Amino acid sequence: MRLNPFNTGNINVRSSGGGGVPGGKAGGIGCGTIVIAAVGYFVFGLDPMQTAGMVEGVQQGQQQAGPANTNEQEVCTSSEFAREACNGLQSLNQTWAGTFEAQGYGDQFRQPTLDLYGGGGVNTGCGSGTSAMGPFYCPADQTIYIDTSFYDTLERQLGAGGDFARYYVLAHEYGHHIQTITGISSQIRSAQQQNPSRANQLQVLMELQADCYAGVWAGKNRNLIEPGDIEEGMQAAAAIGDDRLTGGRVSSENFTHGTSQQRSDALRLGLQGDDRACDRITNIG
């Protein structure tokens, strides 16, 4: 995808964690560990890092998180993956700010922060997080957290390589930010509390809507899409479906992100470029 180079004036980026600025290749933890972590993140509900006060004791045995590096230029140029993520963040900001403005809600839009953390652990507004969680979004501090070593796992272990696959991951987490600032996330959480028996089903709907929002961003930037990009995105969506990651060992009642087919369908729906179509997924909006 041919994105414009980032301008630090258009993005909010930092790097936290004990390891400082993250590298472009997997280093601190083994690929086998990351794969297990990816399954834990994408399937067994660790993504509810979106709820405040989620993980309390995960910091046991991890490195003590150091001070954040807030030099955006340094963070964004620390690796190929970091530069790519900053380019993607800028495009997402511009696309969604324009979408809100066009629909008369420009004053509601707020940019998220992207934390490209390293060192295995990070302190967030939702509690302590680790690389084992994969990419996640915390609504309490409106920050997307990514250890870029996850992208190596996405390609080598899950078979979903290419820049568009990585942009899809970032755009999905950005979709959770859209859900937060529009109030959809809080409505889903309220519904889960009122009807615990539907908690997993509602979680899946929220994740599928975030997939749809990722597609909306790509659909609104079709002029920047290169041959093979859409296929990369579909492959990534399929690779991280609940059924694919668990080999069918987890029942649909325990799914948290949706099947490979559901995730691919949600991304395809968003590619039409109409974010309002995504509201049909959650029946909110």
N, C-alpha and C positions, 0 to 999 in steps of 0.2 A: 504494500500500500504506500503510495507516494505522499507522505505527510510532510508539511513544511517543518523546517527546523524550529525547535522551541525557542521562545523568548522568555527569559526568567521573569519578565514583568507581567506575563500572562498566566503564570502557574504558581501554585504553592507546593513546594517540594522540600523534603528534609530526609535525613538518614539517621535512624536511631539504632541502638543496640550496642552490645559489647564489642562487636567486631568492626565498628566504624562503617565507612562507605562500603557497600557490597560489591563483590566482583561480578564478572560476567559469566563465570562458569561455576558449577557446583563445587563447594570446597569443604565447609565446616562439618557437614553431615553427609553420611553415605547415601548413595542413590537408593539402596534398599530401604533405608529409613524414611527417605522422602516419599517413596511410593506408598509405604504403609501410612504415612502421614496424609498423603493425598487422598487415600481411601477414607481415612478418618474425617478429613475435612469435607470432602464432597458427598459422603454417604451417611456418616453416622451423626450428623447434626452439629459439628463443630462450628459451622457457619453462623449459628445463633450467637456468635460473638457480637452480632447485631443487637442483642439484648444486653442491657446494662447489668453489670455485676455477674458476668457469666462464669469465667474461669478463675478459681481461687488458687490453688496449689500447683498450677502447672509450672511454676518457676522453680520447683525443687530440682536441683541438679543442673540448672542452666546457668549460663554465665550472667553475671551481674550486668544489667544494661547500663551503658555509659551515656554521656550527654549526647544530645542530638546534634548532628552537623546541619546547620541551617544555611550553609553557603550553597545556594541552589545551583549555581554554575558548576561548582566542584562536584556536587552530587550527581548532576545530570550527565557529566562528562566522565564519570568514573568507570564506565564500561559501556559496551555496545548495547546491552539490554537496558541500562539506565537511560541512555540517550533516547533509545526507542520509546521507553515508557514516558519520558518527558514530552516527546513529540506527540505521543498519543493523548496525553493529558491535556495538552494545549488544544488539540483538535476537539476533544470531548467538551472542554469548557466552552469553546466558541460555538459548537453545534448546539449544545443544550441551552446556553444563554440566548442564542438566537431563537430557539424553539419557544422558550418561555416568553420572550419579548413578542414574538409573532402572535401568540395566543393571549396577550394582554396580561401576563403574569410576570413581567420582567423584574418587578420589585421583590419577588419571592425567590429568585435564583441566587444561590450562593455556591461559590466554588468549594470543592472539597480540597483537602490536603493529601498529597501522596507521600507516604513514608517508605522509602526503599531501604529497609532496615537490614542489618547484618548481625553476625555474632550469635545467631540462634534464638535470641529472645528480645522482647520489646515490651515496654510498659505503655498501655493504652488507656483511654478513658473508659474502656469496658473491662479492664483488668489486665493481667499479664498474658502476653501471647508468645508463641514460639514459631519457628520455621516449620515445625511439624503440622501446623494448622493449614499450611498453604496460604494463598492470598485471602484476605478478609477485609471487611468494612466494619468500622465501629461508628455507630450513630452518635454516641455520646460526645466524641470529639470530631465527628464528621471527617474521618480520615480513612483512606485506603492504605492498607499495609501489605507490602509485597517484599518477600525475600526473593531476589531475582534468580537464585539457584533453582527455584521451582520450575522455571522455564526449561532448564535442562531436563528435568524429570518429565515434563509435558511431552518433550520430543523423544527422548531416549527410552523412557519406560512406558509411556502411554501412547506413543506413536502419533503425536499431534504436533508436528513441527511447523515452522514458517512464521513470518512476522504477523500475519493476520490472526493466527491462532493465539499469539501472545496479546495482540490488541483486543481480541475477543475476551480474554480473561480480565484485562483491565476494564474494558467497557462493561462487562457484567458487574464488577464491583461498583463501578460508577452508577450502574442502574440502581443499586441499593441506595446510593446517595440520593438519586432522584426520588425514590420511594420515601426517603426520610423527609426531604424538604417539602414534598407534596402532602405528607400525612398518611400515605398509603401504609407505610410500615407500622405506624402506631395503630391504625385500624385493624391490621392483620393481627398484631400482638393482642389487642383487646379481644378480638374474636377467638383467639386461641385460649385466652384465659376464661372466657365465657363458655367455651365448648372444648374442653381438653381432649375429647375423643377425636376431634378433627384437627388437632394441633399439627400432626405430620402432613395431612392433606393441605392445610393452609400454608405450611412452610413450603411445600412443593410449588404451590401456586405463586408464591412470592418469588421463588427462585426462577420459575419459568418466565415470570414477567420481567425479571432482570435480564434474562437471556433475550427476551423480545426487545428490551430497551437497547441492548448491545447491538442488535440488528438494526434498530432505528438509526443509531449513529452511523453505521456503515451505509445504510440506505440513503441517508442524507448527504453522503460523501461518495456517491458512486463514481464520480468523475476521477477520484483518486485511487479507485480499486484497480488492481492489476490482474491479469489472467492467473487463475489458480487460487486467488485469495478466498473466494467464497467457498471453494472446496476445502481449503485449510480450516476455515471457520466451522464448517459442517462436521469435519472430521474431529475437531477439538470438542465440539458439543456432544458428538456421539461417544467419544472416548471417555468422557467424565460423567456419563449417565450412571445412575444408581445401579441399574441392572448390569451394565458392562463392568463396572469396577468390582462388584461383588460376585460376578459370575453366577448371578441368580440365587445367591445364598441368603439374601435379605428379601423379605416379602414386601409387596407394594405398600403395606400398611406402615412399614418402617422407612420408606423412601423419604428423603429430605430435599432432593433436588430434581427429581423426575427421571424418567427413562431416557435412554439415548434418543429414541424417536421423539419423545416429547420435547427434549431440549433442542433437537434439530428443527422441529416444527416451529417452536417459539422463535428461534433465531430467524428462520425463514419468514415468519409473519412480520417481524420487525424490519426486515430488509425492504419491505414496501415503503418504508420511510414515514409511516404515520404512527406517532406514539400513542394516539388515542385508540388505535386498534389493540394495543397491549392491555388496555383497561379491561378488555373482555376476558382476559385470563383470570383476573382476580374478581371480576364483577364489581369493581370499585371504580368510580370516576365519572 
